[in-house]
Amino acid sequence: MLQSLAGHVLIGIGTFLVAAAAVGILRLPDIFNRTNAVAKAVALGVSCILAGVLVLIPSPVTAVIVVLAIAAQMFTAPIAGYAVGRAGYRSGAPMAATTYRNDLASRDDRS
């Protein structure tokens, strides 16, 4: 009973984080804020969902698959977010008016 509750709570937290990322895509002002929010929220959300699955279906095979999937998610999500943000910057995507810092402005990074 407690195991089932813990698994469902983890899945619920993960679902909430993925939903927050979806809201971030719609509400945030520019590509840079969107990719930052999505990369972090989805990486943590998917990891929580996978951990919940492991709690609900405890077996060595499930543990190996979940650990590998979480490792892959934690490794690839930040890199993908960085790559999308860099591509947006290099393509000339406008920054939000509230952005007060641009560390790449001094470099000729758009060429």
GIPEJO-V321747 format. One record per backbone hydrogen bond with DSSP energy under -1.0 kcal/mol. CO is the residue of the C=O (numbers start at 1). NH is the residue of the N-H. If there is no record, write none. Layout:
((CO | NH) (CO | NH))
//
This chain:
((1 | 5) (2 | 6) (3 | 7) (4 | 8) (5 | 9) (6 | 10) (7 | 11) (8 | 12) (9 | 13) (10 | 14) (11 | 15) (12 | 16) (13 | 17) (14 | 18) (15 | 19) (16 | 20) (17 | 21) (18 | 22) (19 | 23) (20 | 24) (21 | 25) (22 | 26) (23 | 27) (24 | 28) (30 | 34) (31 | 35) (32 | 36) (33 | 37) (34 | 38) (35 | 39) (36 | 40) (37 | 41) (38 | 42) (39 | 43) (40 | 44) (41 | 45) (42 | 46) (43 | 47) (44 | 48) (45 | 49) (46 | 50) (47 | 51) (48 | 52) (49 | 53) (50 | 54) (51 | 55) (52 | 56) (53 | 57) (59 | 63) (60 | 64) (61 | 65) (62 | 66) (63 | 67) (64 | 68) (65 | 69) (66 | 70) (67 | 71) (68 | 72) (69 | 73) (70 | 74) (71 | 75) (72 | 76) (73 | 77) (76 | 80) (77 | 81) (78 | 82) (79 | 83) (80 | 84) (81 | 85) (82 | 86) (83 | 87) (84 | 88) (85 | 89) (86 | 90) (87 | 91) (88 | 93) (89 | 92) (96 | 99) (102 | 105) (104 | 107) (107 | 109))
//
